[in-house]
Each structure stands twice: as C-alpha cells, then as structure tokens.
Amino acid sequence: MSTFKPAAWPRTLRSQGWFGGTSKDNIYHRSWMKNQGLPADLFDGRPVIGICNTWSQLTPCNAHLRDLAERVKHGIYEAGGLPLEFPVFSPGESTLRPTAMMFRNLCAMDVEEALRGTPLDGVVLMVGCDKTTPALLMGASSVDIPAIVVTGGPMLNGKWRGQDIGSGTSLWQLSEDRKAGKISTEDFLEAEIAMSRSPGSCNTMGTASSMASMAEALGMALSGNAAIPAVDSRRRVMAHLTGRRIVQMVKDDLKPSDVMTKQAFENAIRVNGAIGGSTNAVIHLLAIAGRLGVDLTLDDWDRLGRDIPTIVNLQPSGKYLMEEFFYAGGLPVVIKALADAGHIHKDAITVSGETMWDQVAEVRNWNDDVILPFEKALTQHGGIAVVKGNLAPNGAVLKPSAASEHLMTHRGRAVVFEDIDDYKAKINDESLDIDENCVMVLKNCGPKGYPGMAEVGNMGLPPKVLRKGITDMVRISDARMSGTAYGTVVLHTSPEAAAGGPLAIVQNGDMIELDVPKRRLHLDVPDDEIARRLAAWQTTVPVPTSGYASLYYSHVIGADKGADFDFLLGGRGKEIPKDSH
C-alpha cells in the first residue's frame, strides 16, 4: 500500500529562494522576470511551474507541442500557479544522426540542470518522440521535484489505396515488398505521402506510443493520456487538466520518487507485455530506475513479462493502429484487465493522487477486437524475452509478439556483418552465401560501436530470400530496433561487440542456437576456441577523442544497465545552488 502523505500547505517553496524577500539578489531575479509583463503578485509564494518543452520542427513528432503548452499554461493559471515555459534539447528520431539514442542522455542532462538551476517548484514534461519521454523522466528523477508527463499523442491513421498504413511498420513492409519486386518505386513514393498525414508521433505501438504508455503505467501521467490522438480536442483537454494537477502536486509535494517505486516499474513491465510494447522500453525503464535508485534488472523484465498475454491488437504485433486503441478505451482498459487478473499492484500511487486501481475500476472496453480478451490474445507469452548464454553473458532481448513462432527455437549457420556498412555493402549481392535457415549476425552497433546504439537490428532480408516468399529470419545484433519493427530479432546483445563481448568473435559458418522458451542463446563453438578468439580480438571501432562523442564513448554503460552515463546514475537532488551574482 502506498505510504505517501501530502505535505502541509501553505509552506515556503523552493522558488522563494529566488523571488522571496528584498535582498539585492531577490530584486535582481524578480526585476528581469517582470520585463515579460508579469505582475508583482505572481511572485508571492505561489507554485512556480516549469513547462519543459521538447518542441522542435526538427522533431516532427513534437512540432505541435507549443499549442499544447499553451493549454497547460491555462490550467496552471486556473489552479493558482505561475507557468514558465522553457526549451530543452529535442532528440528527434526521424532526423537526428547517427541516432537519437546517442543524445538521450544529453537531453536528460539538459533537463536536470535546467530544473535544479532555475526557480521551479514543479514541472510539466512535454514529450512525444521516442527518446524525449525517457530523457525528461530521467532528468526529472535526478532532481526529484514534483513532475508530470503530458505527451503529444499519436498521429491519425495513414491511408493508402483503401487500407490503413502504420508509421514505420508499413515502411518496413513496403521496403521489403519493393526489394521483392511486389511494388514499384512509384508505389512506394505514393505511400510516403499517405503515411504521416497529421501532427503527432507514430500511430503504431512503436517506441513513442510504448513510452507514452509506460509513463501512464508508471503513474507519471494522468489516466488516459497515452492514446489520445494528437489532433483530437481531448488531447488539449488532457494538457489543460495536467496544468491544473501539477499545482496541487507541488502543494502536496508528490514527487517522482513517490510515484515511480519498484511496484510502479513492475506494473509498467506487465503493461508493456500486454500492449506488445517496444523493446526500447527495456533500456529506457532501466535507465529511469537507475536515476531513482530502484533495483530493476533484465531478469525483472523476463520474470514479470513472461506470462503476460499480448491483448492489444496493434501493429507491429497485430492489426490496428493507435486511433482504434483510443476509441476502444485506451490504456486504462488494459490496466484494468491486468488488474482483474492479478497482474497489477492496484494500490500504486499515481500523479493524480489516486491509486492505479481507483483510476481504472469503472472503465469499459468498447472494441474487443482491438483490446482482446485474454483467451484470444495475440500470444499467451508476450512481454520481453531475455535470452542469455555464451553469446550474450549479460543478456539480449527479443519481442515474442512480433516474432515468428517457428523461429523461436532455431539452429542456423551464422552469416556475419562486421558493422552496418558491411551489411549494406553485401546484403543485395546475389553471390552472398545465405538462405532462410541462416542466422544473420550484425556487430558493432551497440552504444560504443555505432556509436549510440542505432535502430538497425531489424536488418532487411536479402532480396534472393524475399523472392522465395520468406519474410523472416533470425537476426542477432547489439543494436536496437524501432518499436514499429517486427521479426525474430535478438537485440541489445550484451556485452556489445565494441566492448569485447563474445558477439565480436562470431565468424561466418559458426552455428548459433536460439531457444526462446528456454531463454538460451548459444554460440556452438568450443570454449577454448572462444577464449582463443577473444584473446586475439582487437576493436575495429574508431575511438572518438574529442567533443560529445568522446564523452559518450567514455562513459556510456551497457545496454543491460540502461545505457546511461556512469556519472549520471542516482540523483543529485533539488538543493538551491549558490547565488549567481
């Protein structure tokens, strides 16, 4: 049961360290703020609320967040607070190279230092695109002032030639169809303009929608937030209500550490299994937990998700898109179903001040072909499978709901690509010695190797295999894959190749065994030969010597621990820094 007890109100808030009093420094801080036309009584001790905005035209998923921020401001003013909006670095998945993941930690640093160094008592986290949600939760957790999430929402369904097409998922499918000769380049270009036809993030259960669901399942967003389409008027209402709520959270002193407990993370892991959520949720929740000092491991992901049926029939695991999910009742329906089956800690506190169960007890499912009953689940064993063995001593992950059942137990000959450039150079070569029974192995795409751990793990199949009508093969890498992607893809292999993990010494022709039911990933090479290869191994990855890339390479930890920076683990609190003048 939650032990949270609201703080006494009224009391002196943190922002009064800047604005309260008549000293030279107090007058200095207030005077410059007043050049924006703010009346004097707004500095009277009321809650000062930051609106931490990842709006950017270079982050298309978040390009509409300024409008939502205005709705948040309305709510804050109505509840008696002072809203102050500020920008932070926005890692946009679709535009940022080499990968947005490389800059998640940078964004989290930006957030943390902005929250600690400015006169804020609470914060609304404006997020949407994949890495923005975990980055802002990581930064806010390290400061631990009251915080609440509002996401931008998914875009409307794509429409092409009389069918719905989904963000990312349809892109991968159509790309493979073009390689197989099923569609032309002109067809592909026509689909391009039909795919993203409104503001918002991916309309599949990709990483953006998964992380919006994780924020809600953790209790860090108001109930129902995750699925509302970006252009639906109810998204603006949600932003407005979030602005109201953060003011009371400051008065109560309801902080991330009060909400994101071990029980909350366990709830989120089970919800991720039920929605067929992204494998990226694994690495992000591990990183958020690391900021809070919550003991969360890959073993928790496997233990808690193993027997959770995937009941949300959305692409890439299923049929529908986020619009239908919202109309069916959204995430509250899923949480209620899990709670009814005994899979949710019902008394976990949320940012609403209510328990998780109080929020969902009366919800109804309006479409049981979108949110399925347990007995009709897409798979009875959803969640994230964590496989280990001599090829992945620290673990690797696979998403059963997006994999092919006949490949979940497989033995095949390795076809090795030393890095992504090697893969691109060889994959379309008709002379490549590969067939559908082989295991595709991609190295040097982990945190240090790429660098940044790009979403390249879902390697496209060779055209000569696709022409046979084959659509899936076992693929293994230390990379990630988009949450919109699918296939029997083993990801996040740890230790990564660039750190000298066993993946680095796999050779063409080696036999590899994948046994997902037994959670085993085995390189069928004698131990002494593995030891000999590892002793002779030398990295082929260039080591950055300057700039952010050097900082990243030197301090990023393994994917099995969340790929945060070693010096950012834990929190540094909200103590008011020294005066600036």
KATANOR-V468214 format. One record per residue. OMEGA is omega as a letter, one per 40 degrees, with the letter a starting at -180 (999 if undefined). Layout:
# KATANOR-V468214
omega->[OMEGA,OMEGA]
This chain:
# KATANOR-V468214
omega->[i,i,a,i,a,i,i,i,e,i,i,a,a,a,i,i,i,a,a,i,a,i,i,a,i,a,i,a,a,a,a,i,a,i,i,i,a,i,a,a,i,i,a,a,i,i,i,a,i,i,a,a,i,i,i,i,i,i,a,i,a,a,i,a,i,i,i,i,i,i,i,i,i,a,i,i,a,a,i,i,i,a,i,a,i,a,i,i,a,i,a,a,a,a,a,i,e,i,i,a,i,a,i,a,i,i,i,i,i,a,a,a,i,a,a,a,a,a,a,i,i,a,i,a,a,a,i,a,a,a,a,a,i,a,a,i,i,a,i,i,a,i,i,i,i,a,i,a,i,a,a,i,a,i,i,i,i,a,a,i,i,i,i,i,a,i,i,a,i,i,i,a,a,i,i,i,i,i,i,i,a,i,i,i,i,i,a,a,i,i,a,a,i,a,a,a,i,i,i,a,a,a,i,i,i,a,a,i,i,a,i,i,i,i,i,a,i,a,a,i,i,a,a,a,a,a,a,i,a,a,i,a,a,i,i,i,i,i,i,a,i,i,i,a,a,i,i,i,i,i,i,a,i,a,i,a,i,a,a,i,i,i,i,i,i,i,a,i,a,i,i,i,a,a,a,a,a,i,i,i,i,a,a,i,i,a,i,i,i,i,a,a,i,a,a,a,i,i,i,i,a,a,a,a,a,a,i,i,i,a,i,a,a,i,e,a,a,a,a,a,a,i,a,i,i,a,i,i,i,a,i,i,i,a,i,i,i,i,i,i,i,a,a,i,a,a,i,a,i,a,i,a,i,i,i,a,i,a,a,a,a,a,a,i,a,i,a,i,i,i,a,i,a,a,i,a,i,i,i,a,a,i,i,i,i,a,i,i,a,i,a,a,a,i,i,a,i,a,a,a,a,a,i,a,a,i,a,i,a,i,a,a,a,i,a,i,a,i,a,i,i,i,a,a,a,a,a,a,a,i,i,a,a,i,a,i,a,i,i,a,i,a,i,i,i,a,i,a,a,e,i,i,a,a,a,a,i,a,i,a,i,a,a,i,i,a,i,a,i,a,a,i,i,i,a,i,i,i,i,i,i,i,i,a,a,i,i,a,i,a,i,a,a,e,a,a,a,i,i,i,a,i,a,a,i,a,i,i,i,i,a,i,i,i,a,i,i,i,a,i,a,i,a,i,a,a,a,i,i,i,i,a,a,i,a,a,i,a,i,a,i,a,i,a,i,i,a,i,i,i,a,a,a,a,a,i,a,i,a,i,i,i,i,i,a,a,i,i,a,a,i,i,a,i,a,a,i,i,a,a,999]
